[in-house]
């Protein structure tokens, strides 16, 4: 019976020592994550709102850390990690829809709460904008927020969302038009004040 001769037999290393290292180390992941965190927060907030965005980022980071070997250095980290963020945001939104609960009555909170102006809570214009943003589709909202808040180019938006550049530009244009129309309508109607 013959034995297959391999280069490892001559180098003195065993097969267990030749396991390849992850392509992206946890330290390199942490550096890239910190560098792009504001943009990832925008992606998460466009899907689940600002309050839940940090939770989505944390969950997405935990998942991505477990899958570092799936990242290829030649690919775009922002696009790779944005997929985790979008998927986790989708999962969170789905689980929130399943929850049922009663709204908390303002009277139950008591009179000790300060007025919104003193707490830094949003004013009528912010409420109006949030209402209009909520009316956009996820894709339109994500594209316009990446462009306006993160300053991403259309090419970067395309990489992050998986769209092509022209489609990303179209989504941003349509979202801006819809926001302008919605803001004008709500201001004229005095719907939120």
C-alpha positions, 0 to 999 in steps of 0.5 A: 500500500503506497502513501500519498506524499504531500509537501506538508510531510517535508515541512514538518507541519500538520494539516491542522496547522495549515488551516487558513486564517480568516480573510478579515480579522476581528480587529480589522473588522472593528476598524472598518466598522468604526470608520463606516458606522455613521453610514451603517446607522443611516441604513438601519434607521432608514429601515427601523427608525433611529431608536432601533438603529443601534440595536440593529447595528449591534446584532448585525455586527455579531452576525458578521463577526461569525461570518468573517470568513465569507468576506473576500478582500477584493469586495467592498466592506460597506456593501458586504456589511450593509447586507447584514444590516438590511437583513437584521433590520428586516428581521427586527421589523418583522418581529415588531409587527408580531408584537402586540401591546397597548399604547401607553396613555399620556395620563399614566405617565404623570404630569412630571414630564417636561415639555418637548422643547425642554427635552430636545424632542422633535418639533413640528417640522421634524415630525412632518419630515418623519411622517413623510419619510415613513411614507416612502418605500424602504428602498427610496428612504434608504437611498435618499438618507444615504445621499443626504445624511451620509453624503454617499455618491450614487456609485456608493449607494449602488454598492451598498443597496445592490442597485445599479448607479442609475437606479440609485440616482432615480430612487433618490430623485423620486424620494426627494420629489415625494418628500417635497410634495408630502412636506408641502401637503402636510404644511398646507393641511396643518396635519401636524402642529 
